[in-house]
């Protein structure tokens, strides 16, 4: 098997994992999509992993029990590690509600390749943005163990970056994440 450095040299970039965490509706996927577009514009290869492409495929059989949530994050981290080892900038946007889950992902991917971005948008704003009505359903007791309502969310202790999408425009959030990524790339080292 070719070493990672050979693949990264071919791509002209360093593989890394940007792990977006925050409540549902905080803006994780929206920021990740903006970052993806900008990285593509700059000629850097990246891939987004989020609930839409993971829960409909590799994790389709998992529910939302504590064990299933942990397995969901473990599988995401294992897939992410493959992308990172290929030299791809990987953007993972998942609630990942506990420090334990995120530490597990960091351990699998590797601390030098894992950059946690906390999308710290307040619960009230996340509820206001809720197009699927999940928060309202959770408040009525129709959705069990919904993070932020009937299940806890642990804020990251030492994220590489913290952004609140209710306090700044999308382009500012995207630029902050880009700066984090570009500082780690070969042309910027």
N, C-alpha and C positions, 0 to 999 in steps of 0.2 A: 504494500500500500504506500502511496506517495505521502511524504510528510506534509503536514499542514502548511509549513512555510512555502513549499512549492506551489500549492494551490493559491495561497495569498499573493505570492509573487506574480502568478499568472493574472490574477484579478487586479493587482495593484492596490490592494486594500487589506486592512486587518479585519478578520472576523471578530464579532463581539455581540453580546446580548444586551439590548436595552429592555429592561423589564419594567413596564408601566403598571403601577398598582394604584388602586383607589376605588371608591365606591362606584356602583353601577350608575352611569350617567355623568360621571365626573369629567369625561372628555378624553379618556385614555385612547380609544380607537381613533377619535377625530384627530388628535395630535399625531398619533402614529401614522395615519394616512397622509397628513401634511408633511411629515418627515420623510416618508417613503417617496412622495412626489419630488421633494427637493433633492434627496439623495440620487434618485434616478436622473434628474436634470443635470446633476454634477458628475454623472457617469459612474456612480457607485452602486453595486448590486446589493439589494436588501430584500427581506421577506418579512411580511407581517404574519404573526400567529395571533389569532384572537378566537373568541367563542364561536364565531360564525364558521370558521374553517376547521377548527379543532373538534367542536362538539358534533359537527355533522359528519365527521370522518373517524379519525383514530379514537376519539373518545365518545362516539355515539352511544355506546352501551352503558355509560356511566350516568348515575343520578346525582343527587345533591346531598347525600349523607356525608358525614365527616370523612368516612373512609373513601368514598367516591371522590370527594373534593381533593383529598390528599393525592389519590391516584391520578386525578386529572392534572394536577400541577407536576407530579413526577413525570408523567408521560410528555407533557409540554417541555419540561426541562431536558429530557432525553432527546426529543426531536430537535430542540433548539441547539443542543450541544453538537449534533450532527451538522446543522447549518453553520454554526460558528467554526467548527473544525474544517469546513469546506471554504472558509474565508468570507462568508456572507454576513453582512450586518443584519442581525435579526431583531425585530421589534415585536415583543410579546406584550399584549394588552389584556391583562386578566385581573379580576378583583383580588385574587390571592390574599385572603383576608387576614392571615396570621404571619407574624414574624417567623414562626417555625416553618411554614410552607415556603416562604421566600428564601429562608436560609437553606432549606433542602434544595431548592432550585439553584442557588448560588454554589452549593457544594457539588452538584452534578455538573454544572457548566464550568465552574472554576472561577475563583474569586477575581482573577486578573481579567476575565472576559465578561463579567457580570456587572452591569451598571443599573442600579435601581432608580427609577424616576417615580416619585410620589406625586400623583395628581390629586392634590389636597382640597379639591372643590368641596365646599360645605354641603352637608346633607340636604339642607333646604333647597339649594340650587339644583342638586341632583334630582330631587323629587319634582321640582318644577319642570325639568327637562324630560321627564319620564314618558316617552312616547308610547311605550308598551303597556303602561299602567301597572307595572309590577309593584311599585311602592304603594300605590293605593290598595292593591290586592293584599299586599303584606300587612298593611295597617288594618285591613278588615279581617285578618287572620286566615286568608285564603292561600297564602304562600308561606310555608313553614321555613324557618331558619333563613330568612332573607337578610343578607348582610346590610347592616346599618339600621335595621328595624328590629328584627327578632333574633339576630345573630350579630356578634361583635365584629368590628374591624379594628385591627391593631395598626396604628400608624407606624411606618418604618422608623427605626431608631436613628439610622445614619444614611439616608438616601444620598445618592450622588447628586441629585437635583430634586427640588420640590417646586411644583408649579400649581397655581390655583387658576383654573380657566375661567372662573367667574370674575377675576380681578384684572385680567389682561386679554388683549385680542389674541386670536389663534396664531397669527403670524409671529407674535412675540414668543409664545410658548414653543412653537416649532423652531424658531431661531435658537432658543436656549438649548433645546435637545440637540440640534445640529452642532452647536458649539462644543457640547460634551463629546459627540461622536468624532468630529473632525480633529479634536485635540489628540485623539488616539490613533489617527491614521498616519501611514508612513510619511506622507509629504509634510506632515505637521509635527513630526517627532523631532 
